[in-house]
Each structure stands twice: as structure tokens, then as C-alpha cells.
């Protein structure tokens, strides 16, 4: 879920023309074959020799295949070789689980249409992938139109081309970030997951999910209900299922954009951001809230906020969540309230405010030195 420090993925929609799309589709089909045969080779080799086949040995096989099969030769060599890294990763994961005493299934072969992405492992002028005149230049494919809706801060390292279920193409560019250190700022802010809103800040500000995201989520729910009513195996069901997959993708992308924007703003504005420790939060808070947390992608948001804060030289502190909702943020007395009670009204000191706002202030109080 979280990215290693300083590495970040940028996802952009790309618009290959018909010819480019045809080539990319062929490459995906060829890479699928490379993937499946490399996996089969490993399996056979292991069964005969009781030891593993290495990626280096598989690279030799790939080279030989290239000479024999024109379709393999058509695929850019970086892209073809990267497939072997994927096989190696799948295999290593499998063995790690075997060694841990689990009973994992053997790494799966990819069926038609199940191999969906290609990776250029080198990015830059004269390498497999690069930018040229606001377009994405892919070696052996050409200049591809790209929607660069966000500026890239850092050095691009690799580029993965992905064909999503909706039929849309994307480029995922992995970037090593330049450290951007913001000027010092001692302002603290507490952040609590909202029940109605996405988040509530300790200054009382409520942050709602953007309208277009709410609308897309509503549509998603409608489609889910509609799918449940369709007869199994019917044409209608297949049609709704495809629509649903497209809608899921749309919601995912919109949510991610929203998370990027919000985390950028917070890191820009505040020197210290305080949130509840998520792992404990899920255990403490009740089920319906836990569900709303997962719905809102809170965990993904916090991991995004964490790496952005780190790379900007900001402090992100996680505090234990105990009592943040029930305690009065002014006098410290416990004011019991159920989930349906939206207002914190303290009989001891008279404080009245939104329950989530009260919780966000308590989150700030829990830091070591706020
Ligand atoms: Zn009070």
C-alpha cells in the first residue's frame, strides 16, 4: 500500500492512435506468452532438478526465442525482459509462503486478456520511454498523446503502460522525488475521519468528498444493486458487469486525485499533522465506522499523507485513538455518546460543538508537545 520513501507513481491517461493501440495490444499478447512459458519452464526445471531456474538463465532462453520468433523480436527488449522479473517475483513470493509453512497455490498462468501491462524499465532521452514535446515517446511505438494533468516533481525512472478493463490506456510513471523541504512552520493540525464528511480538522473545518466523486459513488451503488437483480449468465448481467468495472475504475481514479490534492494542501499549510493510529482505530471504533473508513479509502490517504509529509520535511504524528470521541476537549470529562449523536454537548463545562471537531481537537491534545 505505501510507497518506499521518495518513490512515487504518477498515473496519466494516454491516447494511442489506432496503429499504436494495435501494436501495444500485440505486445501484451506476446508478453503473456513469454510470462506463461517462463513460468512453465521454471516448474518443469524444478520438477526435474529439484532446484530453481534463475532469471539470468531465463534471459538466455528469451534471447534464443527472439531469434526464432518474429513476434518476440517485435517487442522492445526492455519490455520483454521485464516480464521475467514479474515471473521471478511471483515465484519468490510463492516460495516465501511455502517456507513460512503456508500452502499457497502455484503462481497462476495468465489467461487471454489477463495480462494488462507493459513496463519500460528505463526512462529518459534516448531510452525506452521519454517525454518529447508534451508527448510520451515509447521506443518502437512512437509519440503517444498523454494528458499531463499534474506536474512531475522528480526524476522519472520507469514507465508502465496499462490497458484497463474500460478499454482506456494509462501510463504509470515511477518517479524518484527530489526532496522538497518547505520552510519551517510550527502550526499543528489534528485530523479525524469524519462520519458524514471525509475528514474534520481540529480548527473545525470539514472536508467533504468532492461532488463529482460523491456522484460517481452513488452511480456505483446503483450499478451494484442492478447487477444483483440480473439473472446469472444473462447478456444483461454481462453488460452491467462491464459498466460496473468501468465505474469502479472511475471512482478509484477520482478518489486518488482528491487524496493527492488534499494531502498536498495539508502538507503545504501545516508543520505538524496529527492523526489517529489507524491499526488501533479499526479495533476501537465500531463496525459501521470501520466500514466507512475503508469506503473512504482512509488508509490509502494516510499512507499518501505520510510519504508526502516525510519528503517535505513535515512531521506526521500518529496517536492512539482511545477516548478521542468521548472526552471533552475543553475540560477532559467523559461525555458518553452513541454514534448517532452528532453534537458534543458537555454538561460539565458547557462546551457545545460538532462531535468530530471535538475528536480532532483531542487528537491534537494527545501529541507529546503540540
Ligand atoms: Zn467539558
Boltz pocket constraint, residues with backbone or C-beta under 6 A from the ligand:
constraints:
  - pocket:
      binder: B
      contacts: [[A, 328], [A, 329], [A, 330], [A, 331], [A, 332], [A, 333], [A, 346], [A, 347], [A, 348], [A, 349], [A, 350], [A, 351]]
      max_distance: 6.0
